[in-house]
Amino acid sequence: MVGITANPGSGNSKAPQPSSLVGVMGSIGLSGKVNGMVYTAFSDTLAQQVAEKILGGSASVQDVSDVVAELTNMITGNLKSQLCDMGFNCSLSIPSVVRGDDIQVSAKTASISVKNEYTLEGCPDTLVVQVFAALEH
């Protein structure tokens, strides 16, 4: 959709809580056999660049929020598909977007905390994806 190659970092499969995120952040909840939250964090600059690339021109603040919400939905949808393939069926909430310079995220009941940063070609900033989850007992 964006036409930009994303290269994952090494990731942190035991990311500490709380985690600090900066910029334009999308979030989506997971519920079912896996319960939790998926967060994406774009720097203001990266969010603007990606929105303009997708829209083919200038992007308003609302356009940027809409693009971050949709990309968060696509990333989380891909994760949901992989979880379902492994037998962990779950549903997704509607995405929400917030902005800030130091947003602290954590999940009190999460037994899984995974964080990775993706470098995007032609962009100096990274895309951060943070997942907090717990498996249904």
VOSEDO-254857 format. One record per atom (N, C-alpha, C): y, z, x; atom name; residue in one letter; residue number from 1. Coordinates in Angstrom, 2 decimals. Last residue first. Layout:
REM residues N
{y->Y	z->Z	x->X	a->CA	r->A	k->NUM}
...
***
This chain:
REM residues 137
{y->-18.91	z->29.13	x->-6.79	a->N	r->H	k->137}
{y->-20.20	z->29.82	x->-6.57	a->CA	r->H	k->137}
{y->-21.14	z->29.58	x->-7.69	a->C	r->H	k->137}
{y->-16.97	z->26.48	x->-5.54	a->N	r->E	k->136}
{y->-17.39	z->27.28	x->-6.70	a->CA	r->E	k->136}
{y->-18.74	z->27.89	x->-6.38	a->C	r->E	k->136}
{y->-15.22	z->26.73	x->-2.46	a->N	r->L	k->135}
{y->-16.31	z->26.15	x->-3.23	a->CA	r->L	k->135}
{y->-16.67	z->27.08	x->-4.38	a->C	r->L	k->135}
{y->-11.78	z->26.37	x->-1.86	a->N	r->A	k->134}
{y->-12.92	z->27.27	x->-1.97	a->CA	r->A	k->134}
{y->-13.96	z->26.59	x->-2.82	a->C	r->A	k->134}
{y->-9.04	z->25.27	x->0.24	a->N	r->A	k->133}
{y->-10.04	z->25.11	x->-0.81	a->CA	r->A	k->133}
{y->-11.08	z->26.24	x->-0.76	a->C	r->A	k->133}
{y->-6.25	z->23.57	x->1.39	a->N	r->F	k->132}
{y->-6.83	z->24.90	x->1.19	a->CA	r->F	k->132}
{y->-7.83	z->24.75	x->0.05	a->C	r->F	k->132}
{y->-5.06	z->21.19	x->3.62	a->N	r->V	k->131}
{y->-5.95	z->21.44	x->2.48	a->CA	r->V	k->131}
{y->-6.40	z->22.89	x->2.52	a->C	r->V	k->131}
{y->-2.44	z->19.16	x->4.68	a->N	r->Q	k->130}
{y->-2.99	z->20.52	x->4.71	a->CA	r->Q	k->130}
{y->-3.83	z->20.71	x->3.46	a->C	r->Q	k->130}
{y->-1.16	z->16.67	x->6.64	a->N	r->V	k->129}
{y->-1.98	z->16.90	x->5.45	a->CA	r->V	k->129}
{y->-2.66	z->18.25	x->5.64	a->C	r->V	k->129}
{y->1.81	z->15.25	x->7.81	a->N	r->V	k->128}
{y->0.92	z->16.41	x->7.85	a->CA	r->V	k->128}
{y->0.16	z->16.49	x->6.54	a->C	r->V	k->128}
{y->2.88	z->12.59	x->9.67	a->N	r->L	k->127}
{y->2.53	z->12.99	x->8.31	a->CA	r->L	k->127}
{y->1.54	z->14.13	x->8.45	a->C	r->L	k->127}
{y->5.41	z->12.67	x->12.25	a->N	r->T	k->126}
{y->4.03	z->12.66	x->11.78	a->CA	r->T	k->126}
{y->3.95	z->13.02	x->10.30	a->C	r->T	k->126}
{y->7.94	z->10.43	x->13.60	a->N	r->D	k->125}
{y->7.49	z->11.67	x->12.96	a->CA	r->D	k->125}
{y->6.06	z->11.53	x->12.46	a->C	r->D	k->125}
{y->8.49	z->7.86	x->14.55	a->N	r->P	k->124}
{y->8.39	z->8.96	x->15.52	a->CA	r->P	k->124}
{y->7.83	z->10.25	x->14.93	a->C	r->P	k->124}
{y->6.85	z->4.91	x->13.64	a->N	r->C	k->123}
{y->7.55	z->6.10	x->13.14	a->CA	r->C	k->123}
{y->7.40	z->7.24	x->14.14	a->C	r->C	k->123}
{y->5.25	z->2.84	x->14.45	a->N	r->G	k->122}
{y->6.67	z->2.58	x->14.31	a->CA	r->G	k->122}
{y->7.48	z->3.76	x->13.81	a->C	r->G	k->122}
{y->2.39	z->4.04	x->12.81	a->N	r->E	k->121}
{y->2.96	z->3.07	x->13.73	a->CA	r->E	k->121}
{y->4.43	z->2.83	x->13.41	a->C	r->E	k->121}
{y->2.11	z->7.50	x->12.48	a->N	r->L	k->120}
{y->2.24	z->6.23	x->11.79	a->CA	r->L	k->120}
{y->2.94	z->5.25	x->12.71	a->C	r->L	k->120}
{y->-0.16	z->10.11	x->12.99	a->N	r->T	k->119}
{y->0.95	z->9.33	x->13.51	a->CA	r->T	k->119}
{y->0.93	z->7.98	x->12.82	a->C	r->T	k->119}
{y->-0.96	z->12.98	x->11.18	a->N	r->Y	k->118}
{y->-1.20	z->11.55	x->11.36	a->CA	r->Y	k->118}
{y->0.04	z->10.90	x->11.95	a->C	r->Y	k->118}
{y->-2.50	z->16.11	x->11.44	a->N	r->E	k->117}
{y->-1.27	z->15.35	x->11.54	a->CA	r->E	k->117}
{y->-1.63	z->13.91	x->11.86	a->C	r->E	k->117}
{y->-4.26	z->18.45	x->9.40	a->N	r->N	k->116}
{y->-4.24	z->17.36	x->10.36	a->CA	r->N	k->116}
{y->-2.89	z->16.67	x->10.31	a->C	r->N	k->116}
{y->-6.09	z->21.33	x->8.47	a->N	r->K	k->115}
{y->-4.79	z->20.70	x->8.64	a->CA	r->K	k->115}
{y->-4.91	z->19.59	x->9.67	a->C	r->K	k->115}
{y->-7.85	z->23.44	x->6.27	a->N	r->V	k->114}
{y->-7.90	z->22.31	x->7.19	a->CA	r->V	k->114}
{y->-6.53	z->21.66	x->7.26	a->C	r->V	k->114}
{y->-9.59	z->26.06	x->5.21	a->N	r->S	k->113}
{y->-8.20	z->25.72	x->5.51	a->CA	r->S	k->113}
{y->-8.22	z->24.67	x->6.61	a->C	r->S	k->113}
{y->-11.62	z->27.71	x->2.94	a->N	r->I	k->112}
{y->-11.48	z->26.50	x->3.77	a->CA	r->I	k->112}
{y->-10.00	z->26.23	x->3.96	a->C	r->I	k->112}
{y->-11.41	z->29.74	x->1.29	a->N	r->S	k->111}
{y->-12.30	z->29.97	x->2.42	a->CA	r->S	k->111}
{y->-12.27	z->28.78	x->3.39	a->C	r->S	k->111}
{y->-8.73	z->30.95	x->-0.57	a->N	r->A	k->110}
{y->-9.31	z->29.79	x->0.13	a->CA	r->A	k->110}
{y->-10.20	z->30.24	x->1.29	a->C	r->A	k->110}
{y->-7.35	z->32.86	x->-1.96	a->N	r->T	k->109}
{y->-8.80	z->32.82	x->-2.14	a->CA	r->T	k->109}
{y->-9.48	z->31.67	x->-1.39	a->C	r->T	k->109}
{y->-4.64	z->32.48	x->-1.21	a->N	r->K	k->108}
{y->-5.27	z->33.79	x->-1.09	a->CA	r->K	k->108}
{y->-6.79	z->33.72	x->-1.12	a->C	r->K	k->108}
{y->-3.23	z->30.08	x->0.60	a->N	r->A	k->107}
{y->-4.09	z->30.25	x->-0.58	a->CA	r->A	k->107}
{y->-4.92	z->31.50	x->-0.39	a->C	r->A	k->107}
{y->0.04	z->28.89	x->1.50	a->N	r->S	k->106}
{y->-1.22	z->29.58	x->1.79	a->CA	r->S	k->106}
{y->-2.00	z->29.67	x->0.49	a->C	r->S	k->106}
{y->3.06	z->27.77	x->2.96	a->N	r->V	k->105}
{y->1.98	z->27.56	x->2.01	a->CA	r->V	k->105}
{y->0.74	z->28.32	x->2.46	a->C	r->V	k->105}
{y->6.48	z->27.80	x->3.32	a->N	r->Q	k->104}
{y->5.26	z->28.51	x->3.70	a->CA	r->Q	k->104}
{y->4.22	z->28.30	x->2.60	a->C	r->Q	k->104}
{y->8.80	z->25.61	x->4.44	a->N	r->I	k->103}
{y->8.02	z->25.94	x->3.25	a->CA	r->I	k->103}
{y->6.71	z->26.56	x->3.71	a->C	r->I	k->103}
{y->11.50	z->25.05	x->5.72	a->N	r->D	k->102}
{y->10.44	z->25.96	x->6.17	a->CA	r->D	k->102}
{y->9.68	z->26.45	x->4.94	a->C	r->D	k->102}
{y->13.14	z->23.18	x->4.56	a->N	r->D	k->101}
{y->13.09	z->23.23	x->6.01	a->CA	r->D	k->101}
{y->12.00	z->24.15	x->6.54	a->C	r->D	k->101}
{y->12.23	z->21.08	x->1.71	a->N	r->G	k->100}
{y->12.70	z->22.28	x->2.38	a->CA	r->G	k->100}
{y->12.51	z->22.23	x->3.87	a->C	r->G	k->100}
{y->11.20	z->19.96	x->-1.50	a->N	r->R	k->99}
{y->11.86	z->19.68	x->-0.23	a->CA	r->R	k->99}
{y->12.32	z->20.98	x->0.39	a->C	r->R	k->99}
{y->8.37	z->18.96	x->-3.49	a->N	r->V	k->98}
{y->9.45	z->19.88	x->-3.15	a->CA	r->V	k->98}
{y->10.01	z->19.48	x->-1.79	a->C	r->V	k->98}
{y->6.51	z->17.53	x->-6.10	a->N	r->V	k->97}
{y->7.20	z->17.31	x->-4.84	a->CA	r->V	k->97}
{y->8.30	z->18.36	x->-4.69	a->C	r->V	k->97}
{y->3.24	z->17.24	x->-7.54	a->N	r->S	k->96}
{y->4.62	z->17.73	x->-7.58	a->CA	r->S	k->96}
{y->5.20	z->17.57	x->-6.18	a->C	r->S	k->96}
{y->0.73	z->15.44	x->-9.41	a->N	r->P	k->95}
{y->1.43	z->15.78	x->-8.17	a->CA	r->P	k->95}
{y->2.82	z->16.36	x->-8.43	a->C	r->P	k->95}
{y->-1.52	z->16.98	x->-11.69	a->N	r->I	k->94}
{y->-0.43	z->16.02	x->-11.50	a->CA	r->I	k->94}
{y->0.32	z->16.41	x->-10.23	a->C	r->I	k->94}
{y->-4.80	z->17.81	x->-10.39	a->N	r->S	k->93}
{y->-3.60	z->18.06	x->-11.19	a->CA	r->S	k->93}
{y->-2.60	z->16.94	x->-10.96	a->C	r->S	k->93}
{y->-8.15	z->16.60	x->-10.57	a->N	r->L	k->92}
{y->-6.88	z->16.71	x->-9.87	a->CA	r->L	k->92}
{y->-5.76	z->17.04	x->-10.85	a->C	r->L	k->92}
{y->-11.51	z->17.92	x->-10.52	a->N	r->S	k->91}
{y->-10.40	z->17.24	x->-11.18	a->CA	r->S	k->91}
{y->-9.13	z->17.48	x->-10.37	a->C	r->S	k->91}
{y->-14.76	z->17.42	x->-9.02	a->N	r->C	k->90}
{y->-13.54	z->18.17	x->-9.27	a->CA	r->C	k->90}
{y->-12.52	z->17.28	x->-9.96	a->C	r->C	k->90}
{y->-18.02	z->17.73	x->-7.69	a->N	r->N	k->89}
{y->-17.12	z->17.13	x->-8.67	a->CA	r->N	k->89}
{y->-15.91	z->18.03	x->-8.90	a->C	r->N	k->89}
{y->-19.69	z->17.54	x->-5.17	a->N	r->F	k->88}
{y->-18.66	z->18.53	x->-5.48	a->CA	r->F	k->88}
{y->-17.63	z->17.92	x->-6.43	a->C	r->F	k->88}
{y->-21.43	z->15.60	x->-4.25	a->N	r->G	k->87}
{y->-21.87	z->16.47	x->-5.33	a->CA	r->G	k->87}
{y->-20.88	z->17.55	x->-5.71	a->C	r->G	k->87}
{y->-20.45	z->13.84	x->-2.48	a->N	r->M	k->86}
{y->-21.28	z->14.90	x->-1.90	a->CA	r->M	k->86}
{y->-21.74	z->15.90	x->-2.96	a->C	r->M	k->86}
{y->-18.87	z->12.27	x->-4.07	a->N	r->D	k->85}
{y->-20.04	z->11.63	x->-3.45	a->CA	r->D	k->85}
{y->-20.99	z->12.65	x->-2.86	a->C	r->D	k->85}
{y->-16.82	z->14.15	x->-4.54	a->N	r->C	k->84}
{y->-17.74	z->13.79	x->-5.63	a->CA	r->C	k->84}
{y->-19.01	z->13.13	x->-5.09	a->C	r->C	k->84}
{y->-15.54	z->14.07	x->-2.02	a->N	r->L	k->83}
{y->-16.17	z->15.30	x->-2.48	a->CA	r->L	k->83}
{y->-17.18	z->15.02	x->-3.59	a->C	r->L	k->83}
{y->-14.60	z->11.42	x->-2.03	a->N	r->Q	k->82}
{y->-15.57	z->11.84	x->-1.01	a->CA	r->Q	k->82}
{y->-16.29	z->13.12	x->-1.43	a->C	r->Q	k->82}
{y->-12.84	z->11.59	x->-4.21	a->N	r->S	k->81}
{y->-13.95	z->10.64	x->-4.23	a->CA	r->S	k->81}
{y->-15.03	z->11.04	x->-3.23	a->C	r->S	k->81}
{y->-11.00	z->13.49	x->-3.22	a->N	r->K	k->80}
{y->-11.80	z->13.78	x->-4.42	a->CA	r->K	k->80}
{y->-13.02	z->12.87	x->-4.49	a->C	r->K	k->80}
{y->-9.86	z->12.00	x->-1.10	a->N	r->L	k->79}
{y->-10.61	z->13.22	x->-0.81	a->CA	r->L	k->79}
{y->-11.53	z->13.57	x->-1.99	a->C	r->L	k->79}
{y->-8.61	z->10.03	x->-2.66	a->N	r->N	k->78}
{y->-9.62	z->9.64	x->-1.67	a->CA	r->N	k->78}
{y->-10.49	z->10.85	x->-1.31	a->C	r->N	k->78}
{y->-6.80	z->11.64	x->-4.06	a->N	r->G	k->77}
{y->-7.83	z->10.88	x->-4.78	a->CA	r->G	k->77}
{y->-8.95	z->10.43	x->-3.87	a->C	r->G	k->77}
{y->-5.16	z->12.46	x->-1.98	a->N	r->T	k->76}
{y->-6.01	z->13.45	x->-2.65	a->CA	r->T	k->76}
{y->-7.11	z->12.77	x->-3.45	a->C	r->T	k->76}
{y->-3.93	z->10.00	x->-1.38	a->N	r->I	k->75}
{y->-4.65	z->10.75	x->-0.34	a->CA	r->I	k->75}
{y->-5.63	z->11.73	x->-0.98	a->C	r->I	k->75}
{y->-2.77	z->9.38	x->-3.88	a->N	r->M	k->74}
{y->-3.75	z->8.48	x->-3.27	a->CA	r->M	k->74}
{y->-4.59	z->9.20	x->-2.22	a->C	r->M	k->74}
{y->-1.01	z->11.55	x->-4.25	a->N	r->N	k->73}
{y->-2.06	z->11.28	x->-5.24	a->CA	r->N	k->73}
{y->-3.15	z->10.39	x->-4.64	a->C	r->N	k->73}
{y->0.66	z->11.15	x->-2.09	a->N	r->T	k->72}
{y->-0.12	z->12.39	x->-2.15	a->CA	r->T	k->72}
{y->-1.28	z->12.21	x->-3.13	a->C	r->T	k->72}
{y->1.79	z->8.74	x->-2.93	a->N	r->L	k->71}
{y->0.96	z->8.76	x->-1.71	a->CA	r->L	k->71}
{y->0.11	z->10.02	x->-1.66	a->C	r->L	k->71}
{y->3.17	z->9.66	x->-5.22	a->N	r->E	k->70}
{y->2.11	z->8.66	x->-5.34	a->CA	r->E	k->70}
{y->1.21	z->8.64	x->-4.11	a->C	r->E	k->70}
{y->5.00	z->11.50	x->-4.10	a->N	r->A	k->69}
{y->4.04	z->11.93	x->-5.13	a->CA	r->A	k->69}
{y->2.88	z->10.95	x->-5.22	a->C	r->A	k->69}
{y->6.43	z->9.78	x->-2.41	a->N	r->V	k->68}
{y->5.66	z->10.90	x->-1.83	a->CA	r->V	k->68}
{y->4.63	z->11.39	x->-2.83	a->C	r->V	k->68}
{y->7.57	z->8.12	x->-4.39	a->N	r->V	k->67}
{y->6.66	z->7.55	x->-3.39	a->CA	r->V	k->67}
{y->5.81	z->8.66	x->-2.76	a->C	r->V	k->67}
{y->9.19	z->9.97	x->-5.78	a->N	r->D	k->66}
{y->8.13	z->9.24	x->-6.48	a->CA	r->D	k->66}
{y->7.11	z->8.66	x->-5.51	a->C	r->D	k->66}
{y->10.96	z->10.75	x->-3.73	a->N	r->S	k->65}
{y->10.07	z->11.73	x->-4.36	a->CA	r->S	k->65}
{y->8.91	z->11.06	x->-5.07	a->C	r->S	k->65}
{y->12.23	z->8.28	x->-3.30	a->N	r->V	k->64}
{y->11.48	z->8.92	x->-2.21	a->CA	r->V	k->64}
{y->10.50	z->9.94	x->-2.79	a->C	r->V	k->64}
{y->13.48	z->7.93	x->-5.79	a->N	r->D	k->63}
{y->12.49	z->6.95	x->-5.32	a->CA	r->D	k->63}
{y->11.61	z->7.57	x->-4.24	a->C	r->D	k->63}
{y->15.27	z->10.10	x->-5.72	a->N	r->Q	k->62}
{y->14.19	z->10.07	x->-6.72	a->CA	r->Q	k->62}
{y->13.10	z->9.09	x->-6.33	a->C	r->Q	k->62}
{y->16.94	z->9.27	x->-3.64	a->N	r->V	k->61}
{y->16.20	z->10.53	x->-3.50	a->CA	r->V	k->61}
{y->15.03	z->10.55	x->-4.48	a->C	r->V	k->61}
{y->16.44	z->5.67	x->-3.33	a->N	r->S	k->60}
{y->17.19	z->6.86	x->-3.73	a->CA	r->S	k->60}
{y->16.33	z->8.11	x->-3.47	a->C	r->S	k->60}
{y->16.14	z->3.21	x->-0.89	a->N	r->A	k->59}
{y->15.42	z->4.11	x->-1.78	a->CA	r->A	k->59}
{y->16.28	z->5.34	x->-2.06	a->C	r->A	k->59}
{y->16.50	z->-0.30	x->-0.08	a->N	r->S	k->58}
{y->16.98	z->1.08	x->-0.08	a->CA	r->S	k->58}
{y->16.23	z->1.90	x->-1.14	a->C	r->S	k->58}
{y->13.42	z->-2.17	x->0.17	a->N	r->G	k->57}
{y->14.88	z->-2.03	x->0.29	a->CA	r->G	k->57}
{y->15.25	z->-0.57	x->0.24	a->C	r->G	k->57}
{y->10.74	z->-2.19	x->-0.57	a->N	r->G	k->56}
{y->11.36	z->-3.41	x->-0.07	a->CA	r->G	k->56}
{y->12.88	z->-3.35	x->0.02	a->C	r->G	k->56}
{y->9.19	z->-0.08	x->-1.29	a->N	r->L	k->55}
{y->10.09	z->-0.63	x->-2.31	a->CA	r->L	k->55}
{y->10.81	z->-1.89	x->-1.86	a->C	r->L	k->55}
{y->7.82	z->0.49	x->1.09	a->N	r->I	k->54}
{y->7.08	z->0.20	x->-0.14	a->CA	r->I	k->54}
{y->7.96	z->-0.52	x->-1.16	a->C	r->I	k->54}
{y->9.95	z->0.92	x->2.86	a->N	r->K	k->53}
{y->8.96	z->-0.11	x->3.16	a->CA	r->K	k->53}
{y->8.20	z->-0.51	x->1.89	a->C	r->K	k->53}
{y->11.26	z->3.05	x->1.63	a->N	r->E	k->52}
{y->11.95	z->1.77	x->1.77	a->CA	r->E	k->52}
{y->10.99	z->0.64	x->2.06	a->C	r->E	k->52}
{y->9.25	z->5.02	x->1.88	a->N	r->A	k->51}
{y->9.72	z->4.60	x->0.55	a->CA	r->A	k->51}
{y->10.41	z->3.24	x->0.63	a->C	r->A	k->51}
{y->9.10	z->5.23	x->4.68	a->N	r->V	k->50}
{y->7.93	z->4.79	x->3.92	a->CA	r->V	k->50}
{y->8.35	z->4.29	x->2.53	a->C	r->V	k->50}
{y->11.70	z->6.18	x->5.29	a->N	r->Q	k->49}
{y->11.19	z->4.92	x->5.87	a->CA	r->Q	k->49}
{y->10.02	z->4.37	x->5.05	a->C	r->Q	k->49}
{y->11.78	z->8.62	x->3.85	a->N	r->Q	k->48}
{y->12.74	z->7.55	x->3.55	a->CA	r->Q	k->48}
{y->12.22	z->6.20	x->4.05	a->C	r->Q	k->48}
{y->9.73	z->10.04	x->5.14	a->N	r->A	k->47}
{y->9.64	z->9.78	x->3.70	a->CA	r->A	k->47}
{y->10.57	z->8.63	x->3.31	a->C	r->A	k->47}
{y->10.80	z->10.14	x->7.76	a->N	r->L	k->46}
{y->9.55	z->9.42	x->7.49	a->CA	r->L	k->46}
{y->9.42	z->9.09	x->6.01	a->C	r->L	k->46}
{y->13.11	z->11.74	x->7.30	a->N	r->T	k->45}
{y->13.22	z->10.38	x->7.86	a->CA	r->T	k->45}
{y->11.98	z->9.56	x->7.55	a->C	r->T	k->45}
{y->12.03	z->14.14	x->6.38	a->N	r->D	k->44}
{y->12.97	z->13.39	x->5.53	a->CA	r->D	k->44}
{y->13.06	z->11.94	x->5.98	a->C	r->D	k->44}
{y->8.51	z->14.21	x->7.09	a->N	r->S	k->43}
{y->9.88	z->14.53	x->7.45	a->CA	r->S	k->43}
{y->10.78	z->13.73	x->6.52	a->C	r->S	k->43}
{y->6.05	z->15.09	x->4.73	a->N	r->F	k->42}
{y->6.73	z->14.00	x->5.42	a->CA	r->F	k->42}
{y->8.09	z->14.53	x->5.88	a->C	r->F	k->42}
{y->3.10	z->16.57	x->3.93	a->N	r->A	k->41}
{y->4.48	z->16.85	x->4.35	a->CA	r->A	k->41}
{y->4.99	z->15.70	x->5.20	a->C	r->A	k->41}
{y->0.88	z->17.37	x->1.33	a->N	r->T	k->40}
{y->1.31	z->16.38	x->2.32	a->CA	r->T	k->40}
{y->2.74	z->16.72	x->2.67	a->C	r->T	k->40}
{y->-1.74	z->19.51	x->0.31	a->N	r->Y	k->39}
{y->-0.32	z->19.33	x->0.58	a->CA	r->Y	k->39}
{y->-0.13	z->18.18	x->1.56	a->C	r->Y	k->39}
{y->-3.98	z->20.49	x->-2.09	a->N	r->V	k->38}
{y->-3.76	z->19.53	x->-1.01	a->CA	r->V	k->38}
{y->-2.26	z->19.34	x->-0.90	a->C	r->V	k->38}
{y->-5.79	z->23.37	x->-3.10	a->N	r->M	k->37}
{y->-4.55	z->22.61	x->-3.06	a->CA	r->M	k->37}
{y->-4.56	z->21.66	x->-1.87	a->C	r->M	k->37}
{y->-8.65	z->24.30	x->-5.13	a->N	r->G	k->36}
{y->-7.70	z->24.45	x->-4.04	a->CA	r->G	k->36}
{y->-6.47	z->23.60	x->-4.21	a->C	r->G	k->36}
{y->-12.11	z->24.23	x->-5.65	a->N	r->N	k->35}
{y->-10.81	z->24.66	x->-6.15	a->CA	r->N	k->35}
{y->-9.87	z->24.81	x->-4.98	a->C	r->N	k->35}
{y->-14.91	z->22.41	x->-6.45	a->N	r->V	k->34}
{y->-14.00	z->22.73	x->-5.36	a->CA	r->V	k->34}
{y->-12.66	z->23.07	x->-6.00	a->C	r->V	k->34}
{y->-15.93	z->22.12	x->-8.91	a->N	r->K	k->33}
{y->-16.83	z->22.69	x->-7.91	a->CA	r->K	k->33}
{y->-16.09	z->23.00	x->-6.62	a->C	r->K	k->33}
{y->-12.70	z->22.58	x->-10.15	a->N	r->G	k->32}
{y->-14.07	z->22.19	x->-10.45	a->CA	r->G	k->32}
{y->-15.00	z->22.87	x->-9.47	a->C	r->G	k->32}
{y->-9.61	z->21.28	x->-9.00	a->N	r->S	k->31}
{y->-10.35	z->22.28	x->-9.77	a->CA	r->S	k->31}
{y->-11.72	z->21.72	x->-10.15	a->C	r->S	k->31}
{y->-6.78	z->20.99	x->-6.92	a->N	r->L	k->30}
{y->-8.17	z->20.60	x->-7.15	a->CA	r->L	k->30}
{y->-8.82	z->21.68	x->-8.00	a->C	r->L	k->30}
{y->-3.32	z->20.00	x->-7.06	a->N	r->G	k->29}
{y->-4.38	z->20.99	x->-7.17	a->CA	r->G	k->29}
{y->-5.74	z->20.34	x->-7.42	a->C	r->G	k->29}
{y->-1.00	z->18.69	x->-4.77	a->N	r->I	k->28}
{y->-1.90	z->18.43	x->-5.90	a->CA	r->I	k->28}
{y->-3.00	z->19.48	x->-5.88	a->C	r->I	k->28}
{y->2.24	z->18.02	x->-3.45	a->N	r->S	k->27}
{y->1.08	z->18.91	x->-3.61	a->CA	r->S	k->27}
{y->0.31	z->18.52	x->-4.87	a->C	r->S	k->27}
{y->4.47	z->16.87	x->-0.89	a->N	r->G	k->26}
{y->3.76	z->16.65	x->-2.14	a->CA	r->G	k->26}
{y->2.60	z->17.63	x->-2.22	a->C	r->G	k->26}
{y->7.58	z->17.41	x->0.63	a->N	r->M	k->25}
{y->6.19	z->17.82	x->0.54	a->CA	r->M	k->25}
{y->5.63	z->17.54	x->-0.85	a->C	r->M	k->25}
{y->9.78	z->16.63	x->3.03	a->N	r->V	k->24}
{y->9.45	z->16.28	x->1.65	a->CA	r->V	k->24}
{y->7.95	z->16.48	x->1.50	a->C	r->V	k->24}
{y->10.24	z->19.31	x->5.32	a->N	r->G	k->23}
{y->10.60	z->17.99	x->4.84	a->CA	r->G	k->23}
{y->10.34	z->17.79	x->3.37	a->C	r->G	k->23}
{y->7.53	z->21.22	x->6.63	a->N	r->V	k->22}
{y->8.95	z->20.86	x->6.67	a->CA	r->V	k->22}
{y->9.14	z->19.48	x->6.05	a->C	r->V	k->22}
{y->5.44	z->24.12	x->6.47	a->N	r->L	k->21}
{y->5.63	z->22.68	x->6.31	a->CA	r->L	k->21}
{y->7.12	z->22.40	x->6.18	a->C	r->L	k->21}
{y->3.35	z->26.53	x->7.83	a->N	r->S	k->20}
{y->4.74	z->26.15	x->7.60	a->CA	r->S	k->20}
{y->4.85	z->24.63	x->7.55	a->C	r->S	k->20}
{y->0.79	z->28.46	x->6.41	a->N	r->S	k->19}
{y->1.15	z->27.30	x->7.22	a->CA	r->S	k->19}
{y->2.58	z->26.93	x->6.85	a->C	r->S	k->19}
{y->-0.35	z->31.88	x->6.65	a->N	r->P	k->18}
{y->0.24	z->30.74	x->5.96	a->CA	r->P	k->18}
{y->0.56	z->29.63	x->6.96	a->C	r->P	k->18}
{y->-3.38	z->30.65	x->8.08	a->N	r->Q	k->17}
{y->-2.55	z->30.81	x->6.89	a->CA	r->Q	k->17}
{y->-1.55	z->31.92	x->7.16	a->C	r->Q	k->17}
{y->-4.60	z->28.22	x->10.48	a->N	r->P	k->16}
{y->-4.18	z->29.56	x->10.06	a->CA	r->P	k->16}
{y->-3.36	z->29.53	x->8.77	a->C	r->P	k->16}
{y->-7.35	z->25.99	x->10.20	a->N	r->A	k->15}
{y->-5.90	z->26.17	x->10.28	a->CA	r->A	k->15}
{y->-5.51	z->27.56	x->9.78	a->C	r->A	k->15}
{y->-9.83	z->25.06	x->11.09	a->N	r->K	k->14}
{y->-9.64	z->26.47	x->10.76	a->CA	r->K	k->14}
{y->-8.16	z->26.81	x->10.87	a->C	r->K	k->14}
{y->-9.74	z->22.46	x->11.85	a->N	r->S	k->13}
{y->-10.64	z->22.78	x->10.74	a->CA	r->S	k->13}
{y->-10.57	z->24.26	x->10.34	a->C	r->S	k->13}
{y->-7.31	z->20.49	x->12.68	a->N	r->N	k->12}
{y->-7.62	z->21.89	x->12.86	a->CA	r->N	k->12}
{y->-8.44	z->22.32	x->11.65	a->C	r->N	k->12}
{y->-6.91	z->17.32	x->14.43	a->N	r->G	k->11}
{y->-7.11	z->18.19	x->13.27	a->CA	r->G	k->11}
{y->-7.42	z->19.61	x->13.65	a->C	r->G	k->11}
{y->-6.35	z->15.26	x->16.14	a->N	r->S	k->10}
{y->-7.64	z->15.92	x->16.30	a->CA	r->S	k->10}
{y->-7.93	z->16.87	x->15.15	a->C	r->S	k->10}
{y->-4.76	z->12.80	x->14.02	a->N	r->G	k->9}
{y->-4.83	z->13.65	x->15.21	a->CA	r->G	k->9}
{y->-6.19	z->14.29	x->15.27	a->C	r->G	k->9}
{y->-5.19	z->9.45	x->12.76	a->N	r->P	k->8}
{y->-5.33	z->10.90	x->12.66	a->CA	r->P	k->8}
{y->-5.30	z->11.58	x->14.01	a->C	r->P	k->8}
{y->-2.89	z->6.94	x->12.21	a->N	r->N	k->7}
{y->-3.90	z->7.40	x->13.17	a->CA	r->N	k->7}
{y->-3.99	z->8.92	x->13.10	a->C	r->N	k->7}
{y->-2.13	z->4.43	x->9.99	a->N	r->A	k->6}
{y->-2.06	z->5.88	x->10.21	a->CA	r->A	k->6}
{y->-3.21	z->6.28	x->11.12	a->C	r->A	k->6}
{y->-0.28	z->1.48	x->9.80	a->N	r->T	k->5}
{y->-1.50	z->2.10	x->10.27	a->CA	r->T	k->5}
{y->-1.26	z->3.59	x->10.53	a->C	r->T	k->5}
{y->1.25	z->0.31	x->6.90	a->N	r->I	k->4}
{y->1.46	z->1.00	x->8.16	a->CA	r->I	k->4}
{y->0.13	z->1.64	x->8.55	a->C	r->I	k->4}
{y->1.23	z->-0.60	x->4.32	a->N	r->G	k->3}
{y->1.15	z->-1.59	x->5.38	a->CA	r->G	k->3}
{y->1.44	z->-1.00	x->6.75	a->C	r->G	k->3}
{y->1.24	z->0.77	x->1.94	a->N	r->V	k->2}
{y->2.41	z->0.87	x->2.79	a->CA	r->V	k->2}
{y->2.41	z->-0.21	x->3.86	a->C	r->V	k->2}
{y->-1.19	z->0.00	x->0.82	a->N	r->M	k->1}
{y->0.00	z->0.00	x->0.00	a->CA	r->M	k->1}
{y->1.25	z->0.00	x->0.86	a->C	r->M	k->1}
***
